[in-house]
Amino acid sequence: MKPEDIIKPENKVYARPRLLNDVNTHYCPGCSHGVVHKLIADLLEEMGLQDKSIGIAPVGCAVFAYNYIDIDWIEAAHGRAPALATAAARLNPENLVFTYQGDGDLSAIGTAETIHAANRGENITIIFINNGIYGMTGGQMAPTTLLGMKTATTPYGRNSELNGYPLAITDLLARLDGTCYVTRQAVHTPAAVRKTRAAIKKAFTNSMEKRGTSIVEIVSTCNSGWKLSPAQANQWMEEHMFAKYPLGDLKNVEHKA
């Protein structure tokens, strides 16, 4: 008996997106990146954008996105993804152009590129994975690291007098005239995954309709960097990260003036 004889189309609740490459993942168990990759691949296929998409992958854990999603990718230098996305979108105005960035990339070395691309209102989507730490390079403090949070470079916890305060860069981006949609979501529960999927779809739609810059921040875990199990990391995120980075829409402009 064939699978299609058992699973009828009307009973299917999940299928692997065809745009996801059949390769082994390099991400740690419990990492949020894999879930977000699945959502992106699923939406690009659903929206018929698989042949009209250009993804920009910079340095960090996000760099290997090109290995998992079967679309055209450009690899950017650390922090420069929004600048490269600006060029790609202006040269290919009929295409969907999006960046896929971590917090160390977007809100540290890439702060200038992020703010100015958003302020110009470039027709791009920025997908921002915020786990409050440099995951790939050894677990150092990032701009988004919480006060009191222990990292490789703040072994006694982040101290505001020494290290400054956590940077909620998405709140800053929401204040810029060039942004049309700024939201903060997560993927730690099925309900959260559904909301994040809807948010990414809206951002992609905005980009295709030339409404300006959309930012989808996804508050995430880094259980390896946090030295926690996947389950413990999700709990820690709910108890600590969401207080500083509350979920929900920060800005939603349906039409540009």
C-alpha positions as CSV (number, residue, x, y, z in Angstrom):
1,M,0.0,0.0,0.0
2,K,1.3,3.4,-1.0
3,P,1.5,6.4,1.5
4,E,-1.0,8.3,-0.6
5,D,-3.5,5.5,-0.1
6,I,-3.3,6.0,3.7
7,I,-2.9,9.7,3.9
8,K,-5.6,11.4,1.9
9,P,-5.0,15.0,0.9
10,E,-7.9,16.2,3.1
11,N,-6.3,14.5,6.2
12,K,-2.8,15.8,5.7
13,V,-1.8,18.3,8.4
14,Y,1.9,18.7,7.7
15,A,4.3,18.2,4.8
16,R,8.0,19.0,4.4
17,P,8.4,22.2,2.3
18,R,9.9,21.3,-1.0
19,L,12.3,24.2,-0.8
20,L,14.0,22.7,2.2
21,N,17.1,20.9,1.1
22,D,17.6,17.3,2.2
23,V,20.7,17.9,4.2
24,N,21.8,17.3,7.8
25,T,21.5,20.4,10.1
26,H,24.5,21.9,11.8
27,Y,22.2,23.6,14.4
28,C,22.3,22.5,18.0
29,P,19.3,20.5,19.4
30,G,16.5,22.9,20.4
31,C,17.8,25.8,18.2
32,S,15.1,28.1,16.9
33,H,16.8,28.5,13.5
34,G,15.4,25.3,12.1
35,V,11.8,26.2,12.8
36,V,12.2,29.6,11.2
37,H,13.9,28.0,8.1
38,K,10.9,25.8,7.7
39,L,8.5,28.7,7.9
40,I,10.4,30.7,5.3
41,A,10.6,27.8,2.9
42,D,6.9,27.0,3.4
43,L,5.8,30.6,2.8
44,L,8.0,31.1,-0.3
45,E,6.4,28.0,-1.8
46,E,2.9,29.0,-0.8
47,M,3.3,32.5,-2.1
48,G,4.9,31.3,-5.4
49,L,8.1,33.3,-4.7
50,Q,10.6,30.5,-4.9
51,D,11.9,31.7,-8.3
52,K,11.7,35.4,-7.3
53,S,13.5,35.4,-3.9
54,I,16.9,36.6,-3.0
55,G,18.1,35.8,0.5
56,I,21.0,37.6,2.1
57,A,23.0,35.5,4.7
58,P,25.7,37.2,6.7
59,V,28.2,35.9,9.3
60,G,27.1,33.9,12.4
61,C,24.8,31.0,12.9
62,A,22.6,32.5,10.2
63,V,25.3,32.2,7.5
64,F,24.4,28.6,6.5
65,A,20.8,29.5,5.6
66,Y,21.8,29.1,2.0
67,N,22.5,25.4,2.7
68,Y,19.0,24.7,3.8
69,I,16.6,26.7,1.6
70,D,16.7,26.2,-2.1
71,I,16.5,29.8,-3.5
72,D,19.1,32.3,-4.7
73,W,21.4,33.5,-1.9
74,I,24.1,36.1,-1.5
75,E,26.5,35.9,1.4
76,A,27.3,39.2,3.0
77,A,30.2,40.4,5.1
78,H,29.5,40.6,8.9
79,G,26.7,43.1,9.5
80,R,26.4,44.3,5.9
81,A,23.3,42.3,4.9
82,P,20.9,45.3,4.8
83,A,23.4,47.2,2.6
84,L,23.7,44.3,0.2
85,A,19.9,43.8,0.3
86,T,19.5,47.4,-0.7
87,A,21.5,46.8,-3.9
88,A,19.8,43.6,-4.7
89,A,16.3,45.1,-4.2
90,R,17.1,48.2,-6.3
91,L,18.6,46.1,-9.1
92,N,15.8,43.5,-9.0
93,P,12.7,45.4,-8.0
94,E,10.4,42.6,-9.1
95,N,12.1,40.2,-6.6
96,L,11.5,39.5,-2.9
97,V,14.7,40.4,-1.1
98,F,15.2,39.5,2.6
99,T,18.0,39.3,5.1
100,Y,18.4,36.6,7.7
101,Q,20.5,37.9,10.6
102,G,21.4,37.2,14.2
103,D,21.5,39.8,17.0
104,G,25.3,40.1,17.1
105,D,25.3,40.7,13.3
106,L,22.3,43.0,13.1
107,S,22.6,45.1,16.3
108,A,26.4,45.2,16.8
109,I,28.7,45.5,13.7
110,G,25.7,46.0,11.5
111,T,23.9,48.7,13.4
112,A,24.6,51.5,10.9
113,E,23.6,49.4,7.9
114,T,20.4,48.2,9.6
115,I,19.3,51.7,10.8
116,H,20.0,53.5,7.5
117,A,18.4,50.8,5.2
118,A,15.3,50.9,7.4
119,N,15.3,54.7,7.6
120,R,15.4,54.9,3.8
121,G,12.5,52.6,3.6
122,E,14.2,50.0,1.3
123,N,11.7,47.4,0.1
124,I,13.3,44.5,2.0
125,T,12.4,42.2,4.8
126,I,14.8,41.8,7.7
127,I,14.4,38.6,9.7
128,F,16.1,39.1,13.0
129,I,17.0,36.1,15.3
130,N,17.5,37.5,18.8
131,N,18.9,35.0,21.3
132,G,20.8,37.5,23.3
133,I,24.3,36.1,22.7
134,Y,27.0,35.4,20.1
135,G,26.2,31.8,19.5
136,M,28.6,30.7,16.8
137,T,31.8,32.4,18.0
138,G,31.9,31.3,21.6
139,G,29.0,32.7,23.6
140,Q,30.2,36.2,24.1
141,M,28.0,39.1,25.2
142,A,26.0,40.7,22.5
143,P,24.2,44.1,22.5
144,T,21.0,42.3,23.3
145,T,22.4,40.3,26.3
146,L,20.2,40.9,29.4
147,L,21.5,42.6,32.5
148,G,22.8,39.9,34.9
149,M,23.1,37.4,32.0
150,K,26.3,35.3,32.1
151,T,28.2,34.9,28.9
152,A,31.8,34.0,28.0
153,T,32.8,37.7,28.3
154,T,30.5,38.5,31.3
155,P,31.1,35.5,33.5
156,Y,29.6,37.3,36.5
157,G,26.7,38.7,34.6
158,R,26.2,41.8,32.4
159,N,26.8,44.9,34.4
160,S,25.3,48.2,33.2
161,E,28.1,50.3,34.6
162,L,30.7,48.2,32.8
163,N,28.9,46.8,29.8
164,G,26.0,49.2,29.2
165,Y,22.4,48.3,28.8
166,P,20.7,45.8,26.4
167,L,19.8,47.2,23.1
168,A,16.2,46.8,22.0
169,I,17.0,47.8,18.4
170,T,13.6,46.7,17.1
171,D,12.0,49.4,19.2
172,L,14.3,52.0,17.6
173,L,13.6,50.7,14.1
174,A,9.8,51.0,14.7
175,R,10.3,54.8,15.1
176,L,11.8,55.3,11.7
177,D,9.7,56.7,8.9
178,G,10.9,54.1,6.4
179,T,9.6,51.1,8.3
180,C,6.1,49.9,7.5
181,Y,5.9,46.7,9.7
182,V,7.9,45.9,12.8
183,T,7.0,43.0,15.0
184,R,8.5,40.7,17.6
185,Q,7.6,37.1,17.7
186,A,8.9,33.7,18.9
187,V,8.7,30.0,17.9
188,H,8.7,28.2,21.3
189,T,5.1,26.9,21.1
190,P,2.8,25.9,18.3
191,A,0.7,29.0,18.8
192,A,3.8,31.2,18.6
193,V,4.9,29.4,15.5
194,R,1.6,30.2,13.8
195,K,1.9,33.9,14.8
196,T,5.5,34.1,13.5
197,R,4.4,32.5,10.2
198,A,1.7,35.1,9.7
199,A,4.2,37.8,10.6
200,I,6.7,36.7,8.0
201,K,4.0,36.3,5.4
202,K,2.9,39.9,6.0
203,A,6.5,41.2,5.8
204,F,7.0,39.4,2.5
205,T,3.8,40.8,1.2
206,N,4.8,44.3,2.2
207,S,8.1,43.9,0.4
208,M,6.4,42.7,-2.8
209,E,4.0,45.6,-2.6
210,K,6.8,48.1,-2.2
211,R,5.6,49.4,1.2
212,G,9.0,49.9,2.8
213,T,11.1,48.0,5.2
214,S,9.6,45.2,7.4
215,I,11.4,43.8,10.4
216,V,10.4,40.5,12.0
217,E,12.3,40.0,15.2
218,I,12.1,36.4,16.6
219,V,13.1,36.1,20.2
220,S,15.0,32.8,20.3
221,T,17.0,30.4,22.5
222,C,20.6,29.4,22.4
223,N,20.7,26.5,24.7
224,S,24.4,25.8,24.0
225,G,25.4,29.4,24.7
226,W,23.1,29.6,27.7
227,K,24.3,26.3,29.0
228,L,20.8,25.0,29.4
229,S,18.8,22.1,27.9
230,P,16.3,22.9,25.2
231,A,13.4,22.7,27.6
232,Q,15.2,24.8,30.2
233,A,16.2,27.3,27.6
234,N,12.6,27.8,26.5
235,Q,11.5,28.3,30.1
236,W,14.4,30.8,30.7
237,M,13.4,32.7,27.6
238,E,9.8,33.0,28.8
239,E,10.8,34.1,32.3
240,H,13.6,36.6,31.3
241,M,13.8,37.5,27.6
242,F,10.1,38.3,27.1
243,A,10.3,40.9,29.9
244,K,12.8,42.9,28.0
245,Y,11.6,41.9,24.5
246,P,7.8,41.6,24.8
247,L,6.1,39.9,21.9
248,G,3.7,41.6,19.5
249,D,3.5,44.2,16.8
250,L,5.4,47.4,17.3
251,K,4.3,49.1,14.1
252,N,1.9,48.2,11.3
253,V,1.4,50.8,8.6
254,E,-1.0,49.3,6.0
255,H,-0.1,51.9,3.3
256,K,2.7,54.3,2.8
257,A,1.8,58.0,2.6
